[in-house]
Amino acid sequence: MERKIACITGATSGIGWATALHLAKEDYAILACGRRKDRLEELSTKLSPEIPFRYLVFDVRDQEQVISAFDSLPVEWQPIEVLVNNAGNAHGLDTIDQGDVEDWDAMVDINVKGLLYVSRKIIPGMVDRKSGQIINIGSIAGKEVYAKGSVYCASKYAVDALTKGMRIDLNPHGIKVMGIHPGAVETEFSLVRFKGDTERASGVYQGFDPLTADDVAEIIAFAVTRPKHVVMADVLLLPLAQGSATVFNRNSE
């Protein structure tokens, strides 16, 4: 493999999809991961034919699927230089006394355990090579808690803590570890949170210009293309209209 390999989880839509496109422009070979095979196949058609592309279909919640998927890679696709842990979700918006336990399990399993399962498969190779970059996609919800979001916030606080812990553990091996924490980004995120309620989901972004997936992907590409000695350790990325997790200057479009 002549190009360095970038592995992106949650690449079937939103930030992951956009990140694959941006890193391809930076001449990375793209290893795209997700649950929807049709979307990954579609993603391949958006890239230049000159960019090596491969996809893996698995659910990050299932450790056996994660192990099997990465073990299936040909030797030339195994030295992953960049890992973007993007797969994540939010389910429901309820007070803690009314929360759905299945929603809680989904958020902890995907946002925390899924990140760990994928990282555990890829990081040892980085350690052996003394080279690599990891970007964990967090959220403003990992910086401040808001009402009816306690479990989602807890899962993203965990991502923030894991990012900091990874940076310490991997420091002796010359591996960069970075956290990028977006605020309001208009993707499928709210549609998933509200379980397909398009009207409720669209209302989240009414009255202001939210971030786009491209905005976040551009920052990710910038972060991984910095000089070797530069680490963008912790980035909180907000639209202009957002002052905090819950403060928005609506009707500012």
C-alpha positions, 0 to 999 in steps of 0.5 A: 500500500503506497498510501497511508490508511485511514479507518473511519467508523460510522462512515455510512452517513453524516460526519463519517461519510464526509470524513472519508471524502475529505481524507481521500482528498488528502491522499489517504487510502480509505477503510470505511466501516458501518452497518449498511453495506449499500451505503458503503458501496455508494460511498466508494462511487464518490471517491476518485478511482485512484484512491484505494478503498475498502469497506467493512460491514459490522456493528461496533456493539458486537465485539465478535463482529469487530474482531472478525471484520478486522481479522479479514483484512488483507495484509496490505490493509492492516497497517492503519495509520489514522483511526477516526472513532466516529460511530455513535448515537443518541436515543431518546430525550427523557428524564432519568426516571422515565428513560428507556433502558434499551436506549441506555444500552444502545448509547453505552454499547455504541458510544463507549464499548464500540469505540473500545472494541475497534480501538483495541483491534487497531491500537496494538499495530500502531504501538508496534509501528510507533506511529498512528493517529486516533481521533475520537468524535465526542460532543459538547454533551461530553463537556456539559450535561443538559436536562433529559440527556444524562445517559447520552452525556455520560457516554460522551463524557466517557469518550472524553475521558477515554481520549485523555487516557489514551493520550497518556497511555500511548504517549511513549509510543509517539501516537497522536490522540485527539478529541473533536467535540461538535455542537449542533451538527445537522445530520441523521443524529436527531432523526435517530434520537427521535426515532424517525420523527422527522418533524421533531428532528428538523425542529432542532435546527430551526432558526439558526445555521448549524454545523454541517458534516463537512464542517466537522470533516474539514477539521478532522482532515486538518487535524490529521495533516498537521506536522508530526510534532503538533497534536490538536488534543481537544477541539470544541466546535460550535456553530456561531449561533450556539453559546452552550449545549442549550443556548442558541441564538435562533432566528440568526440565519 
